[in-house]
Amino acid sequence: MADRPVSGLPCALEYRAEIERRMGGRPPAVFLDYDGTLTPIVENPEEAVISGSMREVVRSLARRCQVCVVSGRDRRTVQRLMGLEDLVVAGSHGFDIWSPERGEIGHEASAGYEGLIGEVEGRLREELRGIGGVVIEPKRASVAVHYRHVAAEGRPRVREVVDALLASRPGELKVTPGKMVYEVQPNLEWDKGRAVLYLIQTLGLEDDFPIYLGDDVTDEDAFRALSGRGVGIYVGEPDDPEAAGRTTAADYLLRSVDEVERFLDSLAR
């Protein structure tokens, strides 16, 4: 299915019966982005703590079916902010996967790049240290450069530094854009979509009906990976400036974190 404008998506709450029919009696397997999906986007990422009511809804849903959190954040950070230790969490866009039953779940793209990531972090800190508002976040398999708090005139310089870094290591690195962030990663064929398919296989979820909820550009890989076999739900206001003109591979829309909570609660019942 071709991507379509976010503004043209039907509301998942209003089309809940249709989603139920698409499930065909299969149990859901629910995959959730974190920032912008389980908690609103905030100015300070450390303040993105899940609400008590959302935590209880997610906990209740996890008692009924498999729930996995798939985030660009560092996996341990997501676990701390959620306050839930009994969920499968795939951090760093799926490079770092952890299960409460099995501990760390390795895969071919999950290790061996520590030295490269360390070099990337060091260079970014050196070349961006004079730009106010930049936040550099090292993760297990990537380095995120947040520029939400950088003045407009400084943002082109942030992009120049990231581009120069990629050009200096041809074929070794790639950048994944997000909401006011550049994610510098090893140039591997791995993303949230591949992580979700890997989780479906590894956790034995082939007979379940996968439902993925996310708001970021990086979630599009998961929407596309599940096209034809599950449901993708875009989270966000269509008229949000950051979503202006955006198209998506998702099937449905939820406009806010509150609507996400209501939808997950309906699945849990």
Beta strands, then each sheet from edge to edge (+ up, - down):
strand 1: 4-5
strand 2: 28-32
strand 3: 66-70
strand 4: 88-91
strand 5: 96-99
strand 6: 103-105
strand 7: 135-138
strand 8: 143-146
strand 9: 173-178
strand 10: 181-186
strand 11: 209-214
strand 12: 231-235
strand 13: 247-248
strand 14: 252-254
sheet 1: 1+ 13-
sheet 2: 6+ 5- 4+ 3+ 2+ 11+ 12+ 14+
sheet 3: 7+ 8- 10+ 9-
end
